[in-house]
Amino acid sequence: MRCPSTKWSAVCIGTLLVSAGSALARPGPDVIVGDIPDTSSFGVVGTKRAYSIGTTSCNIGDQMLSWVSGTNQHPVISQNMYRLSNGRLEQLGQAWLKHGFCALQGNVCFSDCQPNPNGCPALGVHCSDPYTSGLNGQQGGLGPKSEVNAATGAFPYPFTGQNMTGDAIYKRLQVLDSELTTAGALYFVASMYVQPEDAANHNNNNNESYRRVTVDPATRNLTLQGSTQRQLPAIQAWRDNGLGAGVVDPGVTLTNVDVAADGRFIIGSKATDLGGGVFHYEYAVENLNSHRSGQAFSIPIPAGSTITNVGFRDVDYHSGEPYSLTDWTPTVGATSVSWATQTFAQNANANALRWDTIYNFRFDCNAAPGSGTATITLFRTGSPASIGGAATVPGGGPPPPPANDTCAGAIAVSDGATGWSNAGATSDAPTNTNCQSTTQIYNDIWFSYTAQCTGTVNVNLCGSSFDTKLAVYTACPTANNTALVCNDDSPTCGANSLQSALTSAGTQGTQYLIRVGAFQNNATGFGTGTLTIAGPSCGPSGDNCSTAIVMSGNTAPFDTTQATTDGPAHATCLNAGSNQVTNDVWYNYPSNCN
């Protein structure tokens, strides 16, 4: 790393720590994707480009996780890419699976790694292991998804295609070049680890993490953005970024649906008013880890509805995977819209919705949205034959109150922007005389915020679609006038604005409850907006090269707690698959030479 200097020498001190704290371990071995640290591009063959992504695993469990090469007692690692555009999250491509062969014992997720004394054959409790994108892109170590049961973590060894190589895109994460140039689109990559001990301990629903990337318009190379969203499935990117990068879309509903003795599906849904009494319905379904897979998907509609613009999207298998690429067939019936592929009996290699993939379904309808149930018919035999989950559907009932309608259901948020809707929210009783012209906050919803360090916290609802009110508490109020601070209208949001903003003192580690609501009750008190929070900076002294600490002698203590990374990687520093000095702090050392 370099820092501009004349007579001063810049010294950067870093570690491989992403989190300097520790946490209670989960029962059993539990492997997650702790970080997606880098990407590689392998060029284009025909119409397709090939990529790979680096993955750093973490064992957040309380037992070691087996990682034995040459057997089926190690993790396999997926690599996927997605595009969010025009309110639709689609999977653009997938790779074959990287087979693990050795676990190092790092500290990316925790500072209290308990390393396996025998090294490679197991990942210790609270330890991490880095696999660079170059390593995950090595074709000889990639095996087919079709041989893996993600619900149990079982797979055969040796795997098909072991040590086999091919052209630049063979087995790697393949994406159509034409789908990388969509104006205004957001792109994401994701990965999950599958391992038999993790699955046996029922810890396999948190294995996937995702991260945003940008695509260079000339080279098509990928650049990582933001931080890795740990333990969040790829479909979560739709809700988390639906109104822009890092801005939550409250109109996106995500529902976990578990199959007994199998795995999990996640149903995503959203309705958009097109005007003229017509609504667009968008669905994305992720099979996280169900071996039984999905054969059909159905949405109920009111009798007599007019259905148009029915659509479907899947993601291709490649490089010799045996599965069909035939699109699902849509059927518009009197009371439902459905899509289906062949049954297992008809074709065991039909284009079922298999683990670690997202399929999309859509249509327009002249019936307003409400709450209902989407149905997934399962591909492999067993009981139940189908499962259902809550979704936004045409003609459904009125939306239920939001999950954070009460203080007890407050949704945790952090610094940045969070989209919200208070549709269907009720009003909690406590009032505040320090909240300007009226004392009540109507149709309120609640959020919780924990200060990462001590200082001033700024909160605002600027740009909301209606007349808002805002308050901050240290506990759920049981009496009137207990808010720390409350605001109705704030000039922070503009002259004569009806939106709210406030400033509150924050103490490190303290949880605050944020009450978001309306100036007026009922119809005039419902709408959408963005909750924006800006807390104090938490980085240590010398966190950036430009603010390096000037040393007064030859030694100085250092602390990388909450430090960020601000320097380039160095090939000459490559060790254990990592060439980056992460979570670094900087020092200026006065040279004794002229």
C-alpha positions in Angstrom: 0.0 0.0 0.0 1.2 3.5 -0.7 0.5 6.8 1.1 1.9 10.1 -0.3 4.9 11.2 1.8 8.1 13.1 1.6 10.2 12.8 4.7 7.6 10.6 6.4 7.3 6.9 6.0 3.7 5.6 6.0 3.2 2.3 7.9 -0.1 0.4 7.5 -0.9 -2.1 10.2 -3.7 -4.5 9.4 -5.2 -7.9 10.3 -7.6 -10.3 8.7 -10.3 -9.3 11.1 -13.7 -8.2 9.8 -15.3 -8.3 13.3 -13.2 -7.7 16.3 -15.9 -9.0 18.7 -17.1 -12.4 19.5 -20.6 -13.9 19.8 -22.4 -16.9 21.2 -21.9 -19.9 18.9 -24.9 -21.8 17.4 -25.3 -25.4 18.3 -23.3 -27.8 16.1 -21.1 -26.9 13.1 -22.6 -23.9 11.2 -20.8 -22.7 8.1 -21.8 -19.4 6.4 -20.3 -17.1 3.8 -18.6 -14.5 5.9 -17.3 -12.5 3.0 -17.2 -12.2 -0.8 -13.8 -10.5 -1.1 -12.9 -10.5 -4.8 -14.0 -11.5 -8.3 -12.3 -12.8 -11.4 -13.2 -12.4 -15.1 -12.2 -15.1 -17.7 -13.4 -13.4 -20.9 -16.1 -14.2 -23.4 -16.8 -17.3 -25.5 -19.5 -16.7 -28.1 -22.3 -14.8 -26.3 -21.3 -15.7 -22.7 -18.9 -14.4 -20.2 -17.3 -16.3 -17.4 -16.6 -15.1 -13.8 -15.8 -16.5 -10.4 -16.1 -15.0 -6.9 -14.0 -15.4 -3.9 -15.7 -16.7 -0.7 -14.5 -16.6 2.9 -16.3 -19.2 5.0 -16.9 -18.8 8.8 -17.9 -21.5 11.2 -20.3 -19.7 13.6 -21.2 -22.9 15.3 -20.0 -24.4 18.6 -18.4 -27.5 17.0 -15.7 -28.0 14.4 -16.8 -28.5 10.8 -15.2 -31.4 8.9 -13.2 -30.3 5.8 -11.6 -33.4 4.5 -10.2 -33.5 1.0 -10.6 -36.6 -1.1 -13.9 -37.5 0.6 -17.5 -36.3 0.7 -16.9 -34.7 4.1 -16.1 -31.2 3.0 -18.2 -28.2 1.8 -19.1 -27.5 -1.7 -19.4 -23.8 -2.8 -21.8 -22.2 -5.2 -21.4 -19.0 -7.3 -24.3 -17.1 -8.8 -25.1 -13.7 -10.3 -28.3 -11.6 -10.4 -29.7 -8.4 -11.9 -32.3 -6.1 -10.3 -34.0 -3.9 -12.9 -37.5 -2.4 -13.3 -38.6 -3.9 -10.0 -37.5 -7.5 -11.0 -34.7 -9.6 -9.5 -33.5 -12.3 -12.0 -30.8 -14.8 -11.8 -28.4 -14.3 -14.7 -26.1 -17.3 -14.2 -24.6 -20.0 -12.1 -21.4 -22.0 -11.8 -20.6 -25.6 -11.0 -19.6 -26.2 -7.3 -16.1 -25.6 -5.9 -15.1 -28.6 -3.7 -13.3 -27.6 -0.6 -9.9 -29.3 0.2 -8.3 -27.5 3.2 -9.5 -25.1 5.9 -7.3 -22.4 7.3 -8.1 -21.0 10.7 -8.6 -17.3 10.3 -10.5 -14.5 12.2 -12.8 -12.9 9.6 -16.1 -13.2 11.5 -14.8 -13.4 15.1 -11.7 -12.6 17.1 -11.9 -15.8 19.2 -11.1 -18.5 16.6 -10.6 -21.9 18.3 -8.4 -23.5 15.5 -8.5 -27.1 14.7 -5.2 -28.4 16.2 -4.8 -30.7 13.1 -5.2 -27.8 10.6 -6.8 -28.5 7.2 -9.2 -31.4 8.0 -11.7 -29.2 9.9 -12.7 -25.6 10.3 -12.5 -24.6 14.0 -15.2 -22.9 16.1 -15.5 -19.2 15.2 -12.7 -19.6 12.5 -12.7 -18.6 8.9 -11.2 -19.9 5.7 -10.5 -17.9 2.5 -11.0 -19.2 -1.0 -10.0 -16.5 -3.6 -11.9 -16.0 -6.8 -8.9 -17.5 -8.6 -9.1 -20.7 -6.6 -12.9 -20.9 -7.0 -12.5 -20.4 -10.7 -10.1 -23.4 -11.2 -12.1 -25.7 -13.4 -10.6 -29.0 -12.3 -12.0 -28.5 -8.8 -15.5 -27.7 -9.9 -18.2 -30.4 -9.7 -21.9 -30.5 -10.9 -24.8 -29.2 -8.8 -26.9 -32.1 -10.0 -24.9 -34.5 -7.7 -25.6 -32.6 -4.5 -28.5 -32.9 -2.1 -28.5 -29.5 -0.4 -31.1 -30.6 2.2 -28.8 -33.3 3.6 -25.4 -32.0 2.3 -24.8 -35.4 0.6 -22.8 -35.8 -2.6 -20.7 -38.6 -4.2 -16.9 -38.5 -4.2 -15.0 -38.5 -6.6 -17.4 -36.1 -8.4 -18.1 -36.0 -12.1 -15.7 -33.9 -14.1 -13.0 -33.9 -11.5 -9.8 -32.4 -12.9 -11.4 -31.8 -16.2 -10.9 -28.4 -17.9 -12.2 -26.7 -21.0 -12.6 -23.3 -22.7 -12.7 -20.1 -20.7 -16.4 -20.4 -19.7 -16.5 -24.2 -18.9 -18.0 -24.9 -15.5 -17.6 -21.3 -14.4 -20.2 -18.7 -13.6 -21.7 -18.0 -17.0 -23.7 -14.9 -17.9 -24.9 -13.6 -21.3 -22.9 -10.6 -22.3 -26.1 -8.9 -23.5 -27.5 -9.0 -20.0 -24.7 -7.0 -18.5 -25.5 -3.7 -20.1 -29.0 -2.9 -18.8 -29.3 0.8 -18.0 -29.9 1.6 -14.4 -29.7 -2.1 -13.3 -28.1 -3.2 -10.0 -26.1 -6.4 -10.1 -25.3 -8.9 -7.3 -23.3 -12.0 -6.7 -24.0 -14.7 -4.1 -22.7 -17.9 -2.7 -23.6 -20.6 -0.3 -21.7 -23.5 1.4 -23.3 -27.0 1.6 -21.8 -29.5 4.0 -23.4 -32.7 5.5 -22.7 -31.9 9.2 -24.1 -28.4 8.8 -27.3 -29.8 7.3 -27.6 -32.6 9.9 -27.6 -29.9 12.7 -30.3 -28.0 10.8 -28.0 -25.0 10.3 -28.3 -24.9 6.5 -30.9 -22.1 6.1 -28.3 -19.3 6.8 -25.5 -20.5 4.5 -26.0 -18.0 1.7 -24.7 -14.4 1.6 -24.8 -11.8 -1.2 -23.0 -8.7 -2.3 -23.6 -5.9 -4.8 -21.2 -5.5 -7.8 -20.9 -3.0 -10.6 -20.1 -4.0 -14.2 -17.5 -2.1 -16.2 -19.2 -1.1 -19.4 -16.1 -1.6 -21.5 -14.3 -4.6 -20.0 -17.4 -6.2 -18.2 -15.1 -6.7 -15.2 -16.9 -6.8 -11.8 -16.2 -4.4 -9.0 -17.5 -5.2 -5.5 -19.6 -2.6 -3.8 -20.7 -2.2 -0.1 -20.2 -5.1 2.2 -21.2 -8.7 2.1 -24.7 -9.3 3.4 -24.1 -12.2 5.7 -26.6 -15.0 6.1 -29.0 -13.4 3.7 -30.3 -15.3 0.7 -29.9 -13.8 -2.8 -33.6 -13.0 -3.1 -33.3 -10.7 -0.1 -31.4 -8.3 -2.5 -34.8 -7.6 -4.2 -36.3 -6.1 -1.0 -33.1 -4.6 0.4 -32.4 -2.7 -2.8 -35.7 -2.4 -4.5 -35.9 1.4 -4.4 -32.2 1.9 -5.2 -28.9 0.6 -3.9 -29.3 0.0 -0.2 -32.9 1.4 -0.1 -35.5 -1.1 1.1 -38.7 -1.6 -1.0 -41.5 -2.2 1.5 -43.7 -3.4 -1.3 -41.7 -6.6 -1.7 -43.0 -9.4 0.4 -40.7 -12.4 1.2 -42.1 -15.5 2.8 -40.0 -18.5 4.0 -41.8 -21.8 3.2 -40.2 -25.0 4.6 -40.8 -28.5 3.3 -41.1 -31.1 6.1 -37.9 -33.2 6.4 -36.4 -31.4 3.4 -35.5 -27.8 2.7 -36.6 -24.2 2.2 -38.2 -22.1 -0.5 -38.6 -18.3 -0.3 -41.5 -16.7 -2.2 -41.1 -13.1 -3.2 -44.0 -11.0 -4.4 -44.9 -7.4 -5.4 -47.9 -5.6 -7.0 -47.5 -2.4 -9.0 -50.4 -0.1 -10.0 -50.3 0.5 -13.7 -53.3 2.8 -13.7 -56.7 2.3 -15.3 -57.5 -0.4 -12.8 -54.7 -2.7 -14.0 -52.0 -4.1 -11.7 -48.7 -5.8 -12.5 -47.9 -8.8 -10.3 -44.3 -9.9 -10.0 -43.1 -13.1 -8.3 -39.6 -14.5 -7.6 -39.2 -17.9 -6.0 -35.9 -19.1 -4.6 -35.3 -22.7 -3.9 -32.7 -22.3 -1.2 -31.9 -25.9 -0.4 -34.9 -28.2 -1.1 -33.9 -31.5 -2.7 -37.5 -32.2 -3.6 -37.5 -29.1 -5.8 -40.4 -27.2 -7.5 -42.5 -28.5 -10.4 -45.3 -25.9 -10.6 -46.2 -22.5 -9.2 -49.8 -21.1 -8.9 -51.4 -17.8 -7.9 -55.1 -17.5 -7.2 -57.2 -14.9 -9.1 -60.8 -13.7 -8.8 -63.3 -15.3 -11.1 -63.8 -13.2 -14.2 -60.4 -11.5 -14.0 -58.6 -10.4 -17.2 -55.0 -11.7 -17.3 -52.4 -10.4 -19.8 -48.6 -10.3 -20.2 -47.9 -13.6 -18.6 -44.1 -14.2 -18.3 -41.5 -16.6 -17.0 -37.8 -16.7 -16.5 -35.3 -19.3 -15.3 -31.5 -19.7 -15.3 -29.6 -22.1 -17.6 -27.5 -25.1 -16.5 -24.4 -25.7 -18.6 -21.2 -27.6 -19.2 -22.8 -31.0 -19.3 -25.4 -30.7 -16.4 -28.2 -33.2 -17.4 -31.2 -30.9 -16.8 -33.6 -29.7 -19.4 -33.7 -26.0 -20.3 -37.3 -25.9 -21.5 -39.3 -23.0 -20.1 -42.3 -23.7 -17.8 -45.7 -23.7 -19.5 -48.2 -21.0 -18.3 -51.9 -21.8 -17.9 -54.5 -19.1 -17.2 -57.5 -20.7 -15.6 -60.8 -19.4 -14.2 -59.4 -19.0 -10.7 -55.6 -19.2 -11.0 -52.6 -18.5 -13.1 -50.0 -21.3 -13.0 -46.8 -22.4 -14.5 -45.4 -25.9 -14.7 -42.6 -28.1 -16.0 -42.8 -31.9 -16.5 -43.4 -34.1 -13.5 -40.6 -36.3 -12.1 -42.4 -39.4 -13.5 -42.4 -37.8 -16.9 -38.7 -36.7 -16.9 -36.4 -37.0 -13.9 -34.2 -34.3 -15.6 -37.0 -31.9 -16.2 -36.4 -28.2 -15.6 -37.5 -28.2 -12.0 -36.8 -25.3 -9.6 -33.8 -26.9 -8.0 -31.7 -25.7 -5.0 -29.8 -22.4 -5.2 -31.8 -21.1 -8.1 -34.4 -18.3 -8.6 -37.2 -18.5 -11.1 -39.5 -15.6 -12.0 -43.2 -15.4 -12.8 -45.4 -12.4 -13.8 -48.6 -11.2 -15.2 -51.0 -8.2 -15.3 -54.5 -8.3 -13.9 -57.5 -6.0 -13.6 -58.0 -6.9 -9.9 -56.4 -4.9 -7.0 -53.9 -6.6 -4.8 -54.4 -8.1 -1.4 -53.0 -10.9 0.8 -53.3 -14.5 -0.3 -51.4 -17.8 -0.8 -49.0 -18.8 -3.5 -48.7 -22.6 -4.1 -45.6 -24.6 -5.0 -46.1 -28.1 -6.3 -43.1 -30.3 -5.4 -41.2 -32.2 -8.1 -39.9 -35.3 -6.3 -42.5 -37.5 -4.6 -43.2 -37.3 -0.9 -45.6 -35.7 1.6 -46.8 -33.1 1.3 -47.2 -32.9 -2.4 -47.4 -29.1 -2.4 -46.7 -26.2 -0.1 -48.1 -22.7 0.2 -46.9 -19.4 1.4 -48.2 -15.8 1.9 -47.9 -13.6 -1.1 -49.5 -10.5 -2.7 -52.2 -11.8 -5.1 -55.1 -10.3 -7.1 -58.3 -9.7 -5.2 -56.9 -10.9 -1.9 -58.0 -9.6 1.5 -56.9 -6.3 2.9 -53.2 -6.2 3.9 -52.6 -7.3 7.5 -50.9 -4.7 9.8 -47.2 -4.5 9.2 -45.0 -6.7 11.3 -43.6 -3.6 13.1 -47.1 -2.2 13.9 -46.3 -2.4 17.6 -43.2 -1.4 19.5 -42.6 -5.0 20.5 -42.3 -5.9 16.8 -39.8 -3.1 16.0 -37.6 -4.0 13.0 -33.9 -3.5 13.4 -32.2 -1.0 11.2 -28.8 0.5 10.9 -27.2 3.6 9.4 -28.4 4.4 5.9 -31.7 4.5 4.2 -34.6 2.1 4.8 -37.8 2.2 2.8 -41.0 1.7 4.7 -44.8 1.7 4.4 -47.3 2.1 7.2 -50.2 0.7 5.2 -52.6 -1.0 7.6 -50.8 0.3 10.7 -52.8 1.1 13.8 -52.0 3.8 16.4 -50.3 3.2 19.7 -51.6 5.1 22.7 -48.8 7.1 24.3 -48.7 10.8 23.4 -46.0 13.5 23.6 -46.6 17.1 24.4 -43.1 18.0 23.1 -44.1 17.0 19.5 -45.3 20.4 18.3 -48.9 21.1 17.3 -50.4 17.7 18.2 -49.5 15.1 20.8 -50.4 11.9 19.0 -48.5 10.0 16.3 -51.1 8.1 14.2 -50.8 4.9 12.2 -47.3 4.3 13.6 -44.7 1.7 12.9 -41.5 1.0 14.9 -37.8 0.4 14.2 -34.9 -0.3 16.6 -31.5 1.2 16.2 -28.4 0.4 18.2 -25.7 3.0 18.3 -22.3 1.6 17.2 -20.5 4.4 19.1 -21.2 7.5 21.1 -22.2 10.7 19.4 -24.9 12.5 17.5 -27.5 10.5 15.6 -29.5 12.2 12.9 -32.8 10.7 11.8 -35.2 11.9 9.1 -38.3 11.0 7.0 -37.6 13.5 4.2 -39.3 12.8 0.9 -42.2 10.8 2.5 -45.5 10.7 0.6 -47.6 12.2 3.4 -47.5 14.4 6.5 -45.3 12.5 9.0 -44.3 12.5 12.6 -41.2 11.0 14.3 -40.1 10.2 17.8 -37.2 8.3 19.5 -37.5 6.3 22.8 -35.1 4.3 24.9 -37.8 1.7 25.7 -41.3 0.9 24.6 -43.5 3.6 26.0 -46.0 2.7 28.7 -46.8 6.3 29.6 -47.2 9.6 27.9 -44.3 12.1 27.4 -41.5 9.5 27.5 -39.9 10.2 24.1 -36.4 11.5 24.1 -37.2 13.7 21.2 -40.1 14.2 18.9 -40.7 16.1 15.6 -43.6 16.9 13.4 -42.3 19.2 10.6 -38.7 20.0 10.0 -36.9 22.6 7.7 -34.2 19.9 7.3 -36.5 18.4 4.7 -37.1 21.7 3.0 -38.9 25.0 3.5 -42.5 24.5 4.7 -42.0 20.7 4.6 -44.5 18.4 6.3 -41.9 15.7 6.8 -40.0 15.1 10.0 -36.3 15.1 11.1 -34.6 15.1 14.5 -31.3 14.9 16.2 -30.7 12.7 19.2 -27.7 11.8 21.4 -26.6 8.2 21.0 -24.6 6.1 23.4 -22.5 3.2 22.1 -24.3 -0.2 22.5 -27.6 1.4 23.5 -30.8 0.4 21.6 -33.2 3.2 20.6 -36.7 2.7 19.4 -37.8 4.9 16.5 -41.5 5.6 16.1 -42.6 6.6 12.5 -46.2 7.7 11.9 -48.6 10.4 10.7 -49.9 13.8 11.7 -53.4 12.8 10.8 -55.3 9.5 11.3 -56.6 6.9 8.9 -56.7 7.5 5.1 -54.6 10.7 5.2 -52.1 9.0 7.5 -50.9 6.2 5.3 -48.1 6.2 2.8 -44.5 5.3 2.1 -41.2 6.9 2.7 -37.5 6.4 3.6 -36.1 6.4 7.1 -32.6 7.8 6.9 -30.2 7.4 9.9 -26.7 8.9 10.1 -24.9 7.8 13.3 -21.4 9.0 14.4 -18.3 7.6 12.8 -16.9 4.6 14.6 -13.6 3.9 13.0 -10.4 4.1 15.2 -7.8 6.8 14.9 -5.7 6.3 11.8 -8.4 4.3 10.1 -7.6 6.0 6.8 -4.2 6.6 5.1 -5.0 10.3 5.0 -5.4 10.5 8.8 -2.4 8.3 9.7 -1.3 8.6 13.3 2.1 10.4 13.7 4.4 8.2 15.9 6.5 9.9 18.5 8.9 7.0 18.9 9.8 3.6 17.6 6.8 1.8 19.1 3.1 2.4 19.3 0.0 0.4 20.4 -2.7 -0.3 17.8 -6.3 -1.3 17.8 -8.1 -2.4 14.6 -11.6 -2.7 16.2 -14.2 -1.5 13.7 -11.4 -0.4 11.3 -12.2 -0.4 7.6 -10.1 -1.3 4.6 -8.8 1.5 2.3 -5.8 0.3 0.4 -5.2 -1.8 -2.7 -4.2 -5.5 -2.6 -0.6 -6.6 -3.2 0.4 -9.7 -5.1 3.7 -9.8 -3.1 1.7 -10.1 0.1 -0.2 -13.2 -1.0 -0.6 -15.7 1.9 -3.2 -18.4 2.4 -5.1 -17.1 -0.6 -5.4 -13.5 0.6 -3.4 -10.6 -0.8 -5.2 -7.8 1.1 -4.4 -6.1 4.4 -7.9 -5.8 5.7 -9.4 -3.6 8.5 -6.2 -1.6 8.6 -5.0 1.4 10.7 -2.2 3.7 9.5 0.8 5.3 11.2 3.3 7.9 10.0 6.8 7.1 11.2 9.4 9.9 11.2 12.4 8.8 9.2 15.9 9.5 10.6 17.2 9.9 7.1 17.2 13.0 5.0 
